[in-house]
Amino acid sequence: MRISARRGVLASIAVAAALTATGAPAAHAAKKPTIKVAGGVTQPVFSYQNAIREFVRVQSSVDSDGDGKKDLIRVDIIRPRETDAGLKVPAIIDESPYYDNLGRGNESERKTYDANGNPVKFPLFYDNYFVPRGYAVLNVDMDGTTKSDGCPTSGGASDVLGGKAVIDWLGGRAKAFDAQGRPVKATWSTGHSGMIGKSYDGTLANGVAATGVKGLDTIVPISAISSWYDYSRVNGVIWFKGEEDGLAQVVDTDPPAKCAAVQQRLAQGQDDATGNYNAFWNERNYRTGPIADASKVHASVFAIHGLNDLNVKPSQFSTWWAALAKRGVPRKVWLSQYGHVDPFDFRRDVWVDTLHQWFDHWLWKLPNDIMKQPRADVEVGPDQWATQSDWPAPHTRQLGLRPQADGTLGLKAGSGTGTYSDTKQAEADTVADPTTAKPYRLAYTTPPLKTDVRLSGTPRVSLKIKLDRPTANLGALLVDYGTDTRVNYLGAGSGVKTLTTEDCHGESTAGDDACYRKVVTDTVTSDVNVVTRGYLDAQNRTSLSHPSPLTPGTAYTVRWNTLPQDYRFKAGHRLALVLIGTDADTQDDDATGAAVTVDLAGSEITLPVIIGGAPSASTFSTEQKWRGPTHVVLPKQPRQFH
């Protein structure tokens, strides 16, 4: 990781005063409280102990619980006391549905309040660290959760528009009320704000940014959803059943009767019977949906995602990233080999420093060099990080590998056929001993690789098949056969272990300390690793909304993407394509029992690769020439909503 060069003092008090956007001449503004800048970043000059802690209720534009009144969104605020003496500050916002149920962060922190209902504890370190540096931090209860009105809708319009209303209030475009119901304005706000959060919190950041709301200058989505269909479904295959109504029940701590009708609509709309895309899912599509659309995003984006996240799958990031790139949105990314893990828990010190520079640049408009650094940080091995100018890695080439009748993968088209059945099997069985014939899989491997092969991007599968039934669940696993030590993303901590010792980032009070348990990488040494996975319900081969059953005995060509990945197959290892039916470890779907006959001459997997060399910065920027063709037990894990 290249760290920003420190540049010395960038601003005197007079210059810093001008940055507060008061509009007054610098000579006069210098008399007011100001931020302090040194080394290109804001300094901790404001008292966390004496900060103002308050709450308001912002009026949303929707009535999600149907009570005839627009929902009021609870916003807990902590800001420097100097904001009551003329200092104006930007806002860092974490909107979440989890503040009174699952909690936030690795230690599941919840909010606490004083006798008057004002916030005492703000979960996570954002308040402890950023308030002393001249920021307000807002913990927003998502519509229908904790102390907000309404009903949660699992990514629906009301979830998103409640957060948008908070941004509008900071910009003077929406109403809010204090504890006594009196109108209140955000007189302390510069009008600049950023949203941050992991999982559902980051999902809300994506959704609000995709409304195009004015005043949202940046978002930092961590392991976040960009389309809810792709969270619960994969190309028509059902990943989770009962997800939308089930999640709404988890985050709604009101009496069950209040939102029962809304939850019933969620259960019906998600259509577990078919797995098809419909208007319900379109509302929850932040890439091209009617409420949120990536084409409206003007906020900068710093995205973080685990490439082995089987909860919020990495395709949520890659498709969002591509849409942002098409629009030219300023952006940055960290991609790890962990599962559903916050960067505070796998790269803590670098993360805090980088996030500090990011918010200073985009919210205080400080001219540090965060945007001059390489755009992408990629974990290439346990705790081994490299930078590159973009993602996928520049100079990848498309490599087509084709299954052969002898069970190998080669560069030329194969011949003959292979047949397997769509039954529900565990991955450990489907990838064990690829040279042994099994009725529920076909396995094809390369010879030992003569050089390293780096995969960077999204593989694509193309099969020519015949079925004996109208449809089948089709699966493709890209597998690495070779002993190595890898991040244990399938472990209890999704690749990390929590220690008993702590470190601190920011200032503390008796009710809210800045100290958190240290976390280290959990690794496993294994002989085989499933690198990435991809699935398709064959009847959804041409449309996710309108299935087309196959005529038994007729040949069809079907294509689908696997999940994206960035991974190094080491020299001496074997790369394999394993074709399966329904994956018992990842899917709630039922197997069809269909016999799947694969025409090898019309089938291949295409990989975006860089070939040869060690995983260094020079490798990432130099195309290499192809020089020859050449921990897997996945227990069903509890769903990690947060």
DAJO-V351554 format. One record per backbone hydrogen bond with DSSP energy under -1.0 kcal/mol. CO is the residue of the C=O (numbers start at 1). NH is the residue of the N-H. E is the energy in kcal/mol with one decimal. If there is no record, write none. Layout:
co:CO nh:NH e:E
co:CO nh:NH e:E
//
This chain:
co:12 nh:16 e:-2.6
co:13 nh:17 e:-2.2
co:14 nh:18 e:-1.6
co:15 nh:19 e:-1.4
co:17 nh:20 e:-1.3
co:18 nh:21 e:-1.5
co:25 nh:29 e:-2.6
co:26 nh:30 e:-1.8
co:28 nh:31 e:-1.6
co:29 nh:32 e:-1.9
co:36 nh:43 e:-2.5
co:38 nh:41 e:-1.7
co:41 nh:38 e:-2.4
co:43 nh:45 e:-1.7
co:48 nh:51 e:-1.1
co:52 nh:79 e:-1.9
co:54 nh:77 e:-3.2
co:56 nh:75 e:-2.8
co:57 nh:177 e:-1.7
co:58 nh:73 e:-3.5
co:62 nh:71 e:-3.0
co:71 nh:60 e:-3.2
co:72 nh:149 e:-2.6
co:73 nh:58 e:-2.7
co:74 nh:141 e:-2.2
co:75 nh:56 e:-2.0
co:76 nh:139 e:-2.4
co:77 nh:54 e:-2.3
co:78 nh:137 e:-2.6
co:79 nh:52 e:-2.5
co:80 nh:83 e:-2.1
co:81 nh:84 e:-2.0
co:82 nh:85 e:-1.8
co:82 nh:87 e:-2.0
co:89 nh:190 e:-1.7
co:90 nh:136 e:-2.6
co:91 nh:194 e:-2.4
co:92 nh:138 e:-2.8
co:93 nh:196 e:-2.5
co:94 nh:140 e:-1.5
co:96 nh:142 e:-2.5
co:98 nh:103 e:-2.4
co:99 nh:111 e:-1.1
co:104 nh:109 e:-2.6
co:105 nh:108 e:-1.8
co:109 nh:104 e:-2.7
co:112 nh:120 e:-3.1
co:112 nh:121 e:-1.1
co:114 nh:117 e:-2.0
co:118 nh:114 e:-2.6
co:125 nh:129 e:-2.3
co:126 nh:130 e:-2.7
co:127 nh:131 e:-1.6
co:128 nh:507 e:-1.9
co:131 nh:134 e:-1.9
co:132 nh:45 e:-1.4
co:132 nh:46 e:-2.0
co:136 nh:92 e:-2.8
co:137 nh:78 e:-1.7
co:138 nh:94 e:-2.7
co:139 nh:76 e:-2.5
co:140 nh:96 e:-2.7
co:142 nh:145 e:-2.2
co:145 nh:148 e:-2.6
co:149 nh:144 e:-3.1
co:156 nh:160 e:-1.5
co:157 nh:161 e:-3.0
co:158 nh:162 e:-1.7
co:160 nh:164 e:-2.0
co:161 nh:165 e:-1.9
co:162 nh:166 e:-1.1
co:163 nh:167 e:-1.6
co:164 nh:168 e:-2.5
co:165 nh:169 e:-2.4
co:166 nh:170 e:-2.1
co:167 nh:171 e:-1.3
co:168 nh:173 e:-3.5
co:169 nh:172 e:-1.8
co:175 nh:59 e:-2.6
co:176 nh:184 e:-2.0
co:177 nh:57 e:-2.2
co:178 nh:181 e:-2.0
co:182 nh:178 e:-2.4
co:185 nh:187 e:-1.7
co:186 nh:189 e:-1.7
co:188 nh:89 e:-2.5
co:192 nh:91 e:-2.0
co:193 nh:217 e:-2.4
co:193 nh:218 e:-1.1
co:194 nh:93 e:-3.0
co:195 nh:220 e:-2.5
co:197 nh:222 e:-2.6
co:198 nh:201 e:-1.7
co:199 nh:203 e:-2.4
co:200 nh:204 e:-2.2
co:201 nh:205 e:-1.6
co:202 nh:206 e:-2.3
co:203 nh:207 e:-2.6
co:204 nh:208 e:-2.9
co:205 nh:209 e:-2.4
co:206 nh:210 e:-1.9
co:208 nh:211 e:-1.5
co:209 nh:212 e:-1.6
co:210 nh:293 e:-2.8
co:213 nh:216 e:-1.0
co:215 nh:193 e:-1.8
co:215 nh:217 e:-1.1
co:217 nh:300 e:-2.5
co:218 nh:195 e:-1.7
co:219 nh:302 e:-2.3
co:220 nh:197 e:-1.6
co:221 nh:304 e:-2.1
co:222 nh:199 e:-2.9
co:226 nh:286 e:-2.3
co:228 nh:232 e:-1.8
co:229 nh:233 e:-2.3
co:232 nh:239 e:-2.1
co:232 nh:240 e:-1.8
co:234 nh:237 e:-2.1
co:235 nh:537 e:-2.3
co:237 nh:234 e:-2.5
co:238 nh:588 e:-1.1
co:238 nh:589 e:-1.2
co:242 nh:246 e:-1.3
co:243 nh:247 e:-2.9
co:244 nh:248 e:-1.7
co:245 nh:249 e:-1.9
co:246 nh:250 e:-1.7
co:247 nh:251 e:-2.1
co:248 nh:252 e:-1.4
co:255 nh:258 e:-1.7
co:259 nh:263 e:-2.5
co:260 nh:264 e:-1.9
co:261 nh:265 e:-1.8
co:262 nh:266 e:-1.9
co:263 nh:267 e:-2.2
co:264 nh:268 e:-2.0
co:265 nh:269 e:-2.7
co:266 nh:270 e:-2.1
co:271 nh:274 e:-1.1
co:271 nh:275 e:-2.1
co:278 nh:282 e:-2.1
co:279 nh:283 e:-1.9
co:282 nh:285 e:-1.5
co:284 nh:228 e:-2.1
co:285 nh:289 e:-1.2
co:287 nh:294 e:-1.4
co:292 nh:289 e:-1.2
co:293 nh:296 e:-2.6
co:294 nh:297 e:-1.4
co:300 nh:219 e:-2.2
co:301 nh:332 e:-2.1
co:303 nh:334 e:-2.1
co:304 nh:223 e:-3.1
co:305 nh:336 e:-2.1
co:306 nh:309 e:-1.6
co:313 nh:316 e:-2.4
co:314 nh:318 e:-2.4
co:315 nh:319 e:-2.0
co:317 nh:321 e:-3.3
co:318 nh:322 e:-2.0
co:319 nh:323 e:-1.8
co:320 nh:324 e:-2.3
co:321 nh:325 e:-2.6
co:322 nh:326 e:-2.1
co:323 nh:327 e:-1.2
co:324 nh:329 e:-2.4
co:330 nh:301 e:-2.2
co:332 nh:303 e:-2.6
co:333 nh:377 e:-2.3
co:334 nh:305 e:-2.0
co:335 nh:379 e:-2.5
co:336 nh:307 e:-3.0
co:338 nh:308 e:-1.8
co:339 nh:341 e:-1.7
co:342 nh:345 e:-2.3
co:343 nh:346 e:-1.3
co:343 nh:347 e:-2.5
co:347 nh:351 e:-2.6
co:348 nh:352 e:-2.6
co:349 nh:353 e:-2.0
co:350 nh:354 e:-2.6
co:351 nh:355 e:-3.0
co:352 nh:356 e:-2.1
co:353 nh:357 e:-2.0
co:354 nh:358 e:-2.5
co:355 nh:359 e:-2.8
co:356 nh:360 e:-2.4
co:357 nh:361 e:-2.3
co:358 nh:362 e:-2.5
co:359 nh:363 e:-2.9
co:359 nh:364 e:-1.0
co:360 nh:366 e:-2.2
co:366 nh:368 e:-1.6
co:369 nh:372 e:-1.6
co:375 nh:333 e:-2.3
co:376 nh:388 e:-2.2
co:377 nh:335 e:-2.6
co:378 nh:386 e:-2.2
co:381 nh:384 e:-2.9
co:384 nh:380 e:-2.6
co:384 nh:381 e:-1.0
co:386 nh:378 e:-2.9
co:388 nh:376 e:-2.3
co:397 nh:609 e:-2.8
co:399 nh:607 e:-3.0
co:401 nh:605 e:-2.5
co:402 nh:410 e:-2.5
co:404 nh:407 e:-1.9
co:407 nh:445 e:-2.2
co:408 nh:404 e:-2.6
co:410 nh:402 e:-3.3
co:416 nh:600 e:-2.0
co:418 nh:598 e:-3.6
co:420 nh:596 e:-3.7
co:421 nh:423 e:-1.6
co:422 nh:593 e:-2.2
co:425 nh:584 e:-2.8
co:426 nh:430 e:-1.8
co:427 nh:431 e:-2.2
co:433 nh:436 e:-2.0
co:438 nh:441 e:-1.4
co:439 nh:421 e:-2.2
co:442 nh:579 e:-3.1
co:444 nh:577 e:-2.8
co:445 nh:409 e:-1.6
co:449 nh:572 e:-2.4
co:452 nh:612 e:-4.3
co:453 nh:569 e:-3.2
co:454 nh:610 e:-2.4
co:455 nh:567 e:-2.2
co:457 nh:565 e:-2.5
co:459 nh:562 e:-2.1
co:460 nh:606 e:-3.1
co:461 nh:560 e:-2.0
co:462 nh:604 e:-2.7
co:463 nh:558 e:-2.9
co:464 nh:599 e:-3.3
co:465 nh:556 e:-2.5
co:466 nh:597 e:-2.8
co:467 nh:553 e:-2.5
co:470 nh:550 e:-3.4
co:472 nh:538 e:-2.6
co:474 nh:536 e:-2.2
co:475 nh:580 e:-2.4
co:476 nh:534 e:-1.6
co:477 nh:578 e:-2.6
co:478 nh:531 e:-2.5
co:478 nh:532 e:-1.3
co:479 nh:576 e:-2.5
co:480 nh:529 e:-2.1
co:481 nh:574 e:-2.6
co:484 nh:526 e:-2.2
co:486 nh:524 e:-2.5
co:487 nh:489 e:-2.0
co:488 nh:491 e:-1.9
co:491 nh:494 e:-1.9
co:494 nh:339 e:-2.6
co:495 nh:522 e:-2.6
co:497 nh:520 e:-2.6
co:501 nh:518 e:-3.0
co:503 nh:516 e:-2.6
co:512 nh:509 e:-1.6
co:514 nh:505 e:-2.2
co:516 nh:503 e:-2.1
co:518 nh:499 e:-3.2
co:520 nh:497 e:-3.1
co:522 nh:488 e:-3.1
co:524 nh:486 e:-2.8
co:526 nh:484 e:-2.0
co:527 nh:482 e:-2.5
co:529 nh:480 e:-2.9
co:532 nh:478 e:-2.5
co:533 nh:563 e:-3.0
co:534 nh:476 e:-2.7
co:536 nh:474 e:-3.3
co:537 nh:540 e:-3.0
co:538 nh:541 e:-1.5
co:539 nh:548 e:-3.4
co:544 nh:277 e:-2.5
co:551 nh:554 e:-2.3
co:556 nh:465 e:-3.1
co:558 nh:463 e:-2.6
co:560 nh:461 e:-3.0
co:565 nh:457 e:-2.5
co:567 nh:455 e:-3.2
co:569 nh:453 e:-2.7
co:570 nh:573 e:-2.2
co:573 nh:449 e:-3.0
co:574 nh:481 e:-3.1
co:575 nh:446 e:-2.6
co:576 nh:479 e:-2.6
co:577 nh:444 e:-2.3
co:578 nh:477 e:-2.7
co:579 nh:442 e:-1.8
co:580 nh:475 e:-2.6
co:582 nh:425 e:-2.0
co:583 nh:587 e:-2.0
co:594 nh:422 e:-2.9
co:596 nh:420 e:-2.1
co:597 nh:466 e:-1.8
co:598 nh:418 e:-1.7
co:599 nh:602 e:-1.2
co:600 nh:603 e:-1.5
co:604 nh:462 e:-2.7
co:605 nh:401 e:-2.8
co:606 nh:460 e:-2.2
co:607 nh:399 e:-3.0
co:608 nh:456 e:-2.6
co:609 nh:397 e:-2.7
co:610 nh:454 e:-3.6
co:614 nh:616 e:-2.3
co:616 nh:620 e:-1.8
co:630 nh:447 e:-4.9
co:639 nh:641 e:-1.2
//
